[in-house]
Amino acid sequence: MSAIPILGVIFAFIIAIVWVAESEHTKREKAKIEATLRSEEMARGYEAGTYSIRDNEEEDLPENLKRVRDRLEEGIVDLKKRINNMDANK
């Protein structure tokens, strides 16, 4: 009868150790990802930690990003037209 609580304590201890090890591994992986993102930002010429493209520096954007932005703007205009048409038909 006394073996059951002892085994319970042992399993709980093992589970706690595995949980702590996994959380530390996750923290290390997050740090690696953040470092990679920072190095990519610096390689592209952005300020570290910004992850953004400023509107007043549009001439610095690569052509593919300009095209993506243009397509998004066209999509927004199209959606606004559709909403206006739906409102007019009511």
Secondary structure by P-SEA (a helix, b strand, c coil): caaaaaaaaaaaaaaaaaaaaaaaaaaaaaaaaaaaaaaaaaaaccccccccccccccccccaaaaaaaaaaaaaaaaaaaaaaaaaaac
